[in-house]
Amino acid sequence: MGTAANPAHHAIAELDVDQRRRLEAAHTRLRAAMQKYEEFLGHRLDPGAVAPAHDLTAMAKAQHEVESAQAELWSAREELLGWTRPSWDSGAAQLSDWFSEEDKIYDDLPAAKRY
């Protein structure tokens, strides 16, 4: 049985409408923050193209929003579902740098072929 410091694990299906909305809003906020942050990530440059320069203040603000949105999502997950953020979680702002559009094919692999 869980306590406030160590809540019991719950399934998403067990959440009431308001709790689901809260979780969904946190997911939506993180997706929006990541989408805005995407403009600051590296992209392929065509030969002869000038590398874009970014406003560092705007980039820092976008990264802070990603980190804040991710913290909100983990807070909701912990409170509502009993999940805790893994210590090895590097954060959404860094994760997006690890994967490209081509890597989406790995999402569709059967579990037996992932390892």
N, CA, C and O atoms as a GROMACS GRO file, in nm:
protein
  460
    1MET      N    1   0.084  -0.117   0.000
    1MET     CA    2   0.000   0.000   0.000
    1MET      C    3   0.089   0.123   0.000
    1MET      O    4   0.187   0.128   0.074
    2GLY      N    5   0.055   0.224  -0.081
    2GLY     CA    6   0.140   0.341  -0.095
    2GLY      C    7   0.108   0.448   0.008
    2GLY      O    8   0.002   0.449   0.070
    3THR      N    9   0.202   0.537   0.023
    3THR     CA   10   0.184   0.654   0.108
    3THR      C   11   0.206   0.777   0.022
    3THR      O   12   0.237   0.766  -0.096
    4ALA      N   13   0.192   0.895   0.082
    4ALA     CA   14   0.214   1.017   0.005
    4ALA      C   15   0.357   1.022  -0.049
    4ALA      O   16   0.379   1.070  -0.160
    5ALA      N   17   0.454   0.974   0.030
    5ALA     CA   18   0.592   0.974  -0.014
    5ALA      C   19   0.622   0.861  -0.112
    5ALA      O   20   0.714   0.871  -0.193
    6ASN      N   21   0.544   0.755  -0.106
    6ASN     CA   22   0.565   0.639  -0.190
    6ASN      C   23   0.428   0.589  -0.238
    6ASN      O   24   0.376   0.491  -0.185
    7PRO      N   25   0.370   0.658  -0.338
    7PRO     CA   26   0.236   0.622  -0.380
    7PRO      C   27   0.229   0.483  -0.442
    7PRO      O   28   0.327   0.432  -0.497
    8ALA      N   29   0.112   0.422  -0.432
    8ALA     CA   30   0.091   0.292  -0.494
    8ALA      C   31   0.090   0.310  -0.646
    8ALA      O   32   0.057   0.418  -0.697
    9HIS      N   33   0.127   0.206  -0.715
    9HIS     CA   34   0.123   0.212  -0.861
    9HIS      C   35  -0.021   0.196  -0.907
    9HIS      O   36  -0.095   0.111  -0.856
   10HIS      N   37  -0.059   0.277  -1.002
   10HIS     CA   38  -0.194   0.271  -1.058
   10HIS      C   39  -0.184   0.260  -1.209
   10HIS      O   40  -0.086   0.303  -1.270
   11ALA      N   41  -0.285   0.202  -1.268
   11ALA     CA   42  -0.294   0.196  -1.414
   11ALA      C   43  -0.362   0.322  -1.463
   11ALA      O   44  -0.445   0.380  -1.392
   12ILE      N   45  -0.329   0.365  -1.582
   12ILE     CA   46  -0.392   0.484  -1.639
   12ILE      C   47  -0.543   0.468  -1.643
   12ILE      O   48  -0.617   0.565  -1.623
   13ALA      N   49  -0.590   0.346  -1.668
   13ALA     CA   50  -0.735   0.320  -1.674
   13ALA      C   51  -0.803   0.347  -1.540
   13ALA      O   52  -0.924   0.368  -1.537
   14GLU      N   53  -0.728   0.347  -1.430
   14GLU     CA   54  -0.786   0.371  -1.298
   14GLU      C   55  -0.801   0.520  -1.265
   14GLU      O   56  -0.865   0.554  -1.166
   15LEU      N   57  -0.745   0.607  -1.347
   15LEU     CA   58  -0.751   0.750  -1.321
   15LEU      C   59  -0.890   0.805  -1.353
   15LEU      O   60  -0.957   0.757  -1.444
   16ASP      N   61  -0.931   0.908  -1.278
   16ASP     CA   62  -1.059   0.972  -1.310
   16ASP      C   63  -1.036   1.072  -1.424
   16ASP      O   64  -0.923   1.093  -1.467
   17VAL      N   65  -1.142   1.133  -1.470
   17VAL     CA   66  -1.136   1.222  -1.587
   17VAL      C   67  -1.040   1.338  -1.564
   17VAL      O   68  -0.960   1.370  -1.651
   18ASP      N   69  -1.047   1.402  -1.447
   18ASP     CA   70  -0.959   1.515  -1.418
   18ASP      C   71  -0.813   1.474  -1.412
   18ASP      O   72  -0.726   1.547  -1.457
   19GLN      N   73  -0.787   1.357  -1.355
   19GLN     CA   74  -0.649   1.308  -1.348
   19GLN      C   75  -0.594   1.277  -1.487
   19GLN      O   76  -0.478   1.307  -1.518
   20ARG      N   77  -0.678   1.218  -1.571
   20ARG     CA   78  -0.634   1.190  -1.709
   20ARG      C   79  -0.607   1.319  -1.784
   20ARG      O   80  -0.510   1.329  -1.859
   21ARG      N   81  -0.693   1.418  -1.763
   21ARG     CA   82  -0.672   1.548  -1.829
   21ARG      C   83  -0.541   1.611  -1.785
   21ARG      O   84  -0.469   1.668  -1.866
   22ARG      N   85  -0.511   1.600  -1.657
   22ARG     CA   86  -0.385   1.656  -1.605
   22ARG      C   87  -0.266   1.588  -1.670
   22ARG      O   88  -0.170   1.654  -1.711
   23LEU      N   89  -0.271   1.456  -1.677
   23LEU     CA   90  -0.162   1.380  -1.739
   23LEU      C   91  -0.150   1.414  -1.888
   23LEU      O   92  -0.040   1.432  -1.939
   24GLU      N   93  -0.263   1.423  -1.955
   24GLU     CA   94  -0.263   1.456  -2.097
   24GLU      C   95  -0.210   1.598  -2.121
   24GLU      O   96  -0.135   1.621  -2.216
   25ALA      N   97  -0.248   1.692  -2.035
   25ALA     CA   98  -0.199   1.830  -2.048
   25ALA      C   99  -0.048   1.835  -2.030
   25ALA      O  100   0.020   1.910  -2.100
   26ALA      N  101   0.004   1.757  -1.937
   26ALA     CA  102   0.149   1.754  -1.916
   26ALA      C  103   0.220   1.696  -2.038
   26ALA      O  104   0.325   1.747  -2.078
   27HIS      N  105   0.164   1.591  -2.098
   27HIS     CA  106   0.221   1.534  -2.221
   27HIS      C  107   0.217   1.637  -2.334
   27HIS      O  108   0.314   1.654  -2.408
   28THR      N  109   0.104   1.704  -2.347
   28THR     CA  110   0.086   1.804  -2.453
   28THR      C  111   0.187   1.917  -2.437
   28THR      O  112   0.247   1.962  -2.535
   29ARG      N  113   0.206   1.963  -2.313
   29ARG     CA  114   0.301   2.071  -2.288
   29ARG      C  115   0.442   2.028  -2.327
   29ARG      O  116   0.516   2.105  -2.389
   30LEU      N  117   0.481   1.905  -2.292
   30LEU     CA  118   0.615   1.858  -2.326
   30LEU      C  119   0.631   1.844  -2.478
   30LEU      O  120   0.735   1.882  -2.532
   31ARG      N  121   0.530   1.791  -2.546
   31ARG     CA  122   0.538   1.779  -2.692
   31ARG      C  123   0.553   1.917  -2.757
   31ARG      O  124   0.633   1.933  -2.849
   32ALA      N  125   0.477   2.016  -2.709
   32ALA     CA  126   0.484   2.151  -2.764
   32ALA      C  127   0.621   2.213  -2.738
   32ALA      O  128   0.678   2.279  -2.826
   33ALA      N  129   0.674   2.193  -2.618
   33ALA     CA  130   0.805   2.246  -2.584
   33ALA      C  131   0.913   2.182  -2.672
   33ALA      O  132   1.003   2.251  -2.720
   34MET      N  133   0.903   2.052  -2.693
   34MET     CA  134   1.001   1.983  -2.778
   34MET      C  135   0.991   2.031  -2.922
   34MET      O  136   1.093   2.048  -2.990
   35GLN      N  137   0.870   2.052  -2.969
   35GLN     CA  138   0.853   2.099  -3.106
   35GLN      C  139   0.917   2.237  -3.124
   35GLN      O  140   0.981   2.263  -3.226
   36LYS      N  141   0.901   2.324  -3.025
   36LYS     CA  142   0.961   2.457  -3.032
   36LYS      C  143   1.114   2.447  -3.023
   36LYS      O  144   1.185   2.524  -3.087
   37TYR      N  145   1.163   2.353  -2.943
   37TYR     CA  146   1.306   2.336  -2.925
   37TYR      C  147   1.373   2.279  -3.050
   37TYR      O  148   1.493   2.299  -3.072
   38GLU      N  149   1.297   2.208  -3.132
   38GLU     CA  150   1.351   2.145  -3.253
   38GLU      C  151   1.426   2.244  -3.343
   38GLU      O  152   1.522   2.205  -3.409
   39GLU      N  153   1.384   2.369  -3.347
   39GLU     CA  154   1.449   2.465  -3.436
   39GLU      C  155   1.595   2.489  -3.398
   39GLU      O  156   1.674   2.537  -3.480
   40PHE      N  157   1.632   2.455  -3.276
   40PHE     CA  158   1.768   2.476  -3.229
   40PHE      C  159   1.856   2.353  -3.247
   40PHE      O  160   1.976   2.359  -3.220
   41LEU      N  161   1.801   2.244  -3.292
   41LEU     CA  162   1.878   2.121  -3.310
   41LEU      C  163   1.945   2.123  -3.446
   41LEU      O  164   1.900   2.191  -3.538
   42GLY      N  165   2.052   2.048  -3.457
   42GLY     CA  166   2.125   2.041  -3.582
   42GLY      C  167   2.045   1.970  -3.691
   42GLY      O  168   1.972   1.875  -3.665
   43HIS      N  169   2.062   2.018  -3.811
   43HIS     CA  170   1.997   1.959  -3.927
   43HIS      C  171   2.101   1.949  -4.039
   43HIS      O  172   2.206   2.013  -4.035
   44ARG      N  173   2.069   1.870  -4.136
   44ARG     CA  174   2.159   1.854  -4.251
   44ARG      C  175   2.175   1.988  -4.322
   44ARG      O  176   2.078   2.060  -4.344
   45LEU      N  177   2.297   2.019  -4.357
   45LEU     CA  178   2.326   2.139  -4.436
   45LEU      C  179   2.361   2.098  -4.577
   45LEU      O  180   2.440   2.006  -4.599
   46ASP      N  181   2.304   2.167  -4.672
   46ASP     CA  182   2.340   2.143  -4.811
   46ASP      C  183   2.477   2.205  -4.838
   46ASP      O  184   2.515   2.302  -4.772
   47PRO      N  185   2.553   2.150  -4.934
   47PRO     CA  186   2.684   2.207  -4.965
   47PRO      C  187   2.672   2.357  -4.997
   47PRO      O  188   2.585   2.398  -5.074
   48GLY      N  189   2.759   2.435  -4.937
   48GLY     CA  190   2.758   2.579  -4.961
   48GLY      C  191   2.661   2.657  -4.874
   48GLY      O  192   2.664   2.781  -4.874
   49ALA      N  193   2.576   2.588  -4.801
   49ALA     CA  194   2.478   2.657  -4.715
   49ALA      C  195   2.548   2.712  -4.591
   49ALA      O  196   2.643   2.653  -4.540
   50VAL      N  197   2.499   2.824  -4.547
   50VAL     CA  198   2.554   2.885  -4.426
   50VAL      C  199   2.488   2.822  -4.304
   50VAL      O  200   2.365   2.808  -4.299
   51ALA      N  201   2.568   2.785  -4.208
   51ALA     CA  202   2.513   2.727  -4.084
   51ALA      C  203   2.434   2.835  -4.010
   51ALA      O  204   2.482   2.947  -3.995
   52PRO      N  205   2.314   2.801  -3.965
   52PRO     CA  206   2.233   2.902  -3.897
   52PRO      C  207   2.292   2.937  -3.760
   52PRO      O  208   2.348   2.853  -3.690
   53ALA      N  209   2.278   3.064  -3.724
   53ALA     CA  210   2.318   3.109  -3.591
   53ALA      C  211   2.190   3.128  -3.511
   53ALA      O  212   2.092   3.182  -3.561
   54HIS      N  213   2.192   3.084  -3.387
   54HIS     CA  214   2.074   3.093  -3.303
   54HIS      C  215   2.093   3.196  -3.192
   54HIS      O  216   2.204   3.221  -3.145
   55ASP      N  217   1.983   3.254  -3.154
   55ASP     CA  218   1.981   3.346  -3.040
   55ASP      C  219   1.995   3.260  -2.914
   55ASP      O  220   1.906   3.181  -2.883
   56LEU      N  221   2.104   3.274  -2.843
   56LEU     CA  222   2.131   3.188  -2.728
   56LEU      C  223   2.030   3.208  -2.616
   56LEU      O  224   1.999   3.114  -2.543
   57THR      N  225   1.977   3.328  -2.601
   57THR     CA  226   1.876   3.353  -2.499
   57THR      C  227   1.748   3.278  -2.533
   57THR      O  228   1.685   3.218  -2.446
   58ALA      N  229   1.709   3.282  -2.660
   58ALA     CA  230   1.588   3.210  -2.703
   58ALA      C  231   1.608   3.059  -2.690
   58ALA      O  232   1.517   2.987  -2.650
   59MET      N  233   1.727   3.012  -2.722
   59MET     CA  234   1.756   2.870  -2.710
   59MET      C  235   1.752   2.827  -2.563
   59MET      O  236   1.695   2.722  -2.532
   60ALA      N  237   1.810   2.905  -2.475
   60ALA     CA  238   1.808   2.873  -2.332
   60ALA      C  239   1.665   2.872  -2.279
   60ALA      O  240   1.628   2.786  -2.199
   61LYS      N  241   1.585   2.966  -2.324
   61LYS     CA  242   1.444   2.973  -2.282
   61LYS      C  243   1.368   2.849  -2.330
   61LYS      O  244   1.289   2.792  -2.255
   62ALA      N  245   1.392   2.808  -2.454
   62ALA     CA  246   1.326   2.690  -2.508
   62ALA      C  247   1.369   2.564  -2.434
   62ALA      O  248   1.287   2.477  -2.405
   63GLN      N  249   1.498   2.554  -2.403
   63GLN     CA  250   1.547   2.437  -2.330
   63GLN      C  251   1.490   2.435  -2.188
   63GLN      O  252   1.455   2.329  -2.137
   64HIS      N  253   1.482   2.551  -2.124
   64HIS     CA  254   1.424   2.558  -1.989
   64HIS      C  255   1.278   2.513  -1.992
   64HIS      O  256   1.234   2.443  -1.901
   65GLU      N  257   1.204   2.551  -2.095
   65GLU     CA  258   1.063   2.510  -2.106
   65GLU      C  259   1.053   2.358  -2.122
   65GLU      O  260   0.964   2.296  -2.064
   66VAL      N  261   1.144   2.299  -2.199
   66VAL     CA  262   1.145   2.153  -2.214
   66VAL      C  263   1.170   2.088  -2.078
   66VAL      O  264   1.098   1.995  -2.040
   67GLU      N  265   1.270   2.136  -2.007
   67GLU     CA  266   1.303   2.078  -1.877
   67GLU      C  267   1.190   2.097  -1.776
   67GLU      O  268   1.161   2.006  -1.697
   68SER      N  269   1.127   2.214  -1.777
   68SER     CA  270   1.016   2.241  -1.687
   68SER      C  271   0.895   2.153  -1.720
   68SER      O  272   0.830   2.100  -1.630
   69ALA      N  273   0.866   2.139  -1.848
   69ALA     CA  274   0.753   2.055  -1.892
   69ALA      C  275   0.778   1.909  -1.857
   69ALA      O  276   0.687   1.838  -1.816
   70GLN      N  277   0.902   1.865  -1.874
   70GLN     CA  278   0.934   1.727  -1.840
   70GLN      C  279   0.923   1.704  -1.689
   70GLN      O  280   0.874   1.599  -1.647
   71ALA      N  281   0.967   1.799  -1.610
   71ALA     CA  282   0.955   1.788  -1.464
   71ALA      C  283   0.808   1.782  -1.423
   71ALA      O  284   0.771   1.706  -1.333
   72GLU      N  285   0.724   1.862  -1.488
   72GLU     CA  286   0.580   1.860  -1.460
   72GLU      C  287   0.520   1.724  -1.493
   72GLU      O  288   0.440   1.670  -1.417
   73LEU      N  289   0.560   1.668  -1.608
   73LEU     CA  290   0.508   1.537  -1.648
   73LEU      C  291   0.550   1.430  -1.548
   73LEU      O  292   0.468   1.348  -1.508
   74TRP      N  293   0.677   1.430  -1.507
   74TRP     CA  294   0.721   1.330  -1.410
   74TRP      C  295   0.654   1.348  -1.276
   74TRP      O  296   0.625   1.250  -1.207
   75SER      N  297   0.628   1.472  -1.238
   75SER     CA  298   0.557   1.498  -1.112
   75SER      C  299   0.416   1.439  -1.118
   75SER      O  300   0.370   1.375  -1.023
   76ALA      N  301   0.347   1.461  -1.230
   76ALA     CA  302   0.213   1.405  -1.248
   76ALA      C  303   0.217   1.252  -1.250
   76ALA      O  304   0.133   1.187  -1.189
   77ARG      N  305   0.315   1.196  -1.320
   77ARG     CA  306   0.329   1.050  -1.325
   77ARG      C  307   0.351   0.992  -1.185
   77ARG      O  308   0.293   0.889  -1.149
   78GLU      N  309   0.435   1.059  -1.107
   78GLU     CA  310   0.463   1.009  -0.972
   78GLU      C  311   0.339   1.017  -0.884
   78GLU      O  312   0.305   0.922  -0.814
   79GLU      N  313   0.273   1.131  -0.888
   79GLU     CA  314   0.155   1.150  -0.804
   79GLU      C  315   0.038   1.062  -0.845
   79GLU      O  316  -0.027   1.001  -0.760
   80LEU      N  317   0.012   1.053  -0.975
   80LEU     CA  318  -0.107   0.983  -1.023
   80LEU      C  319  -0.086   0.834  -1.047
   80LEU      O  320  -0.178   0.754  -1.028
   81LEU      N  321   0.034   0.797  -1.090
   81LEU     CA  322   0.059   0.658  -1.129
   81LEU      C  323   0.157   0.584  -1.038
   81LEU      O  324   0.169   0.462  -1.044
   82GLY      N  325   0.227   0.659  -0.954
   82GLY     CA  326   0.325   0.596  -0.866
   82GLY      C  327   0.458   0.570  -0.935
   82GLY      O  328   0.541   0.497  -0.882
   83TRP      N  329   0.479   0.629  -1.053
   83TRP     CA  330   0.604   0.611  -1.125
   83TRP      C  331   0.707   0.709  -1.071
   83TRP      O  332   0.672   0.820  -1.033
   84THR      N  333   0.832   0.669  -1.067
   84THR     CA  334   0.939   0.761  -1.030
   84THR      C  335   1.034   0.777  -1.148
   84THR      O  336   1.056   0.684  -1.225
   85ARG      N  337   1.088   0.896  -1.159
   85ARG     CA  338   1.179   0.925  -1.269
   85ARG      C  339   1.310   0.850  -1.247
   85ARG      O  340   1.371   0.861  -1.140
   86PRO      N  341   1.353   0.773  -1.346
   86PRO     CA  342   1.478   0.697  -1.330
   86PRO      C  343   1.597   0.790  -1.315
   86PRO      O  344   1.600   0.897  -1.376
   87SER      N  345   1.693   0.752  -1.235
   87SER     CA  346   1.812   0.834  -1.213
   87SER      C  347   1.893   0.851  -1.341
   87SER      O  348   1.966   0.950  -1.355
   88TRP      N  349   1.883   0.757  -1.432
   88TRP     CA  350   1.960   0.763  -1.557
   88TRP      C  351   1.890   0.844  -1.666
   88TRP      O  352   1.945   0.859  -1.775
   89ASP      N  353   1.771   0.896  -1.639
   89ASP     CA  354   1.697   0.974  -1.738
   89ASP      C  355   1.775   1.102  -1.770
   89ASP      O  356   1.794   1.187  -1.682
   90SER      N  357   1.817   1.116  -1.892
   90SER     CA  358   1.901   1.229  -1.930
   90SER      C  359   1.822   1.355  -1.961
   90SER      O  360   1.880   1.463  -1.972
   91GLY      N  361   1.692   1.345  -1.976
   91GLY     CA  362   1.613   1.463  -2.007
   91GLY      C  363   1.576   1.469  -2.154
   91GLY      O  364   1.652   1.426  -2.241
   92ALA      N  365   1.460   1.523  -2.179
   92ALA     CA  366   1.406   1.528  -2.315
   92ALA      C  367   1.488   1.616  -2.408
   92ALA      O  368   1.501   1.585  -2.526
   93ALA      N  369   1.545   1.725  -2.357
   93ALA     CA  370   1.622   1.815  -2.443
   93ALA      C  371   1.743   1.744  -2.501
   93ALA      O  372   1.780   1.772  -2.616
   94GLN      N  373   1.806   1.655  -2.427
   94GLN     CA  374   1.921   1.583  -2.479
   94GLN      C  375   1.878   1.462  -2.562
   94GLN      O  376   1.945   1.427  -2.659
   95LEU      N  377   1.769   1.399  -2.525
   95LEU     CA  378   1.723   1.280  -2.595
   95LEU      C  379   1.696   1.306  -2.742
   95LEU      O  380   1.725   1.222  -2.827
   96SER      N  381   1.640   1.422  -2.773
   96SER     CA  382   1.606   1.451  -2.912
   96SER      C  383   1.730   1.455  -3.001
   96SER      O  384   1.719   1.435  -3.122
   97ASP      N  385   1.846   1.481  -2.943
   97ASP     CA  386   1.969   1.483  -3.022
   97ASP      C  387   2.016   1.344  -3.060
   97ASP      O  388   2.098   1.329  -3.152
   98TRP      N  389   1.967   1.243  -2.994
   98TRP     CA  390   2.016   1.108  -3.016
   98TRP      C  391   1.948   1.037  -3.133
   98TRP      O  392   2.003   0.940  -3.187
   99PHE      N  393   1.833   1.082  -3.172
   99PHE     CA  394   1.754   1.010  -3.271
   99PHE      C  395   1.722   1.099  -3.390
   99PHE      O  396   1.699   1.219  -3.375
  100SER      N  397   1.721   1.040  -3.506
  100SER     CA  398   1.685   1.111  -3.627
  100SER      C  399   1.554   1.055  -3.680
  100SER      O  400   1.502   0.957  -3.628
  101GLU      N  401   1.503   1.116  -3.783
  101GLU     CA  402   1.380   1.067  -3.846
  101GLU      C  403   1.395   0.922  -3.892
  101GLU      O  404   1.300   0.844  -3.885
  102GLU      N  405   1.514   0.886  -3.938
  102GLU     CA  406   1.538   0.750  -3.987
  102GLU      C  407   1.528   0.648  -3.873
  102GLU      O  408   1.499   0.531  -3.898
  103ASP      N  409   1.552   0.690  -3.750
  103ASP     CA  410   1.549   0.598  -3.637
  103ASP      C  411   1.408   0.557  -3.596
  103ASP      O  412   1.391   0.467  -3.512
  104LYS      N  413   1.305   0.620  -3.653
  104LYS     CA  414   1.168   0.585  -3.618
  104LYS      C  415   1.136   0.440  -3.653
  104LYS      O  416   1.045   0.381  -3.595
  105ILE      N  417   1.210   0.381  -3.749
  105ILE     CA  418   1.182   0.242  -3.786
  105ILE      C  419   1.198   0.148  -3.668
  105ILE      O  420   1.135   0.043  -3.664
  106TYR      N  421   1.284   0.186  -3.570
  106TYR     CA  422   1.307   0.099  -3.455
  106TYR      C  423   1.186   0.093  -3.362
  106TYR      O  424   1.173  -0.001  -3.284
  107ASP      N  425   1.097   0.191  -3.371
  107ASP     CA  426   0.975   0.189  -3.290
  107ASP      C  427   0.883   0.075  -3.331
  107ASP      O  428   0.802   0.029  -3.251
  108ASP      N  429   0.894   0.030  -3.455
  108ASP     CA  430   0.803  -0.072  -3.508
  108ASP      C  431   0.859  -0.213  -3.501
  108ASP      O  432   0.791  -0.308  -3.542
  109LEU      N  433   0.980  -0.229  -3.450
  109LEU     CA  434   1.038  -0.363  -3.444
  109LEU      C  435   0.967  -0.447  -3.338
  109LEU      O  436   0.932  -0.397  -3.231
  110PRO      N  437   0.948  -0.574  -3.368
  110PRO     CA  438   0.894  -0.663  -3.264
  110PRO      C  439   0.991  -0.668  -3.147
  110PRO      O  440   1.112  -0.652  -3.165
  111ALA      N  441   0.939  -0.689  -3.028
  111ALA     CA  442   1.021  -0.689  -2.906
  111ALA      C  443   1.139  -0.787  -2.916
  111ALA      O  444   1.247  -0.758  -2.865
  112ALA      N  445   1.120  -0.901  -2.981
  112ALA     CA  446   1.226  -1.002  -2.992
  112ALA      C  447   1.346  -0.952  -3.074
  112ALA      O  448   1.457  -1.001  -3.055
  113LYS      N  449   1.325  -0.857  -3.164
  113LYS     CA  450   1.435  -0.810  -3.248
  113LYS      C  451   1.499  -0.682  -3.196
  113LYS      O  452   1.593  -0.631  -3.258
  114ARG      N  453   1.453  -0.631  -3.085
  114ARG     CA  454   1.508  -0.505  -3.033
  114ARG      C  455   1.639  -0.525  -2.960
  114ARG      O  456   1.712  -0.428  -2.940
  115TYR      N  457   1.673  -0.645  -2.920
  115TYR     CA  458   1.791  -0.667  -2.839
  115TYR      C  459   1.893  -0.753  -2.909
  115TYR      O  460   1.999  -0.780  -2.853
   0.00000   0.00000   0.00000
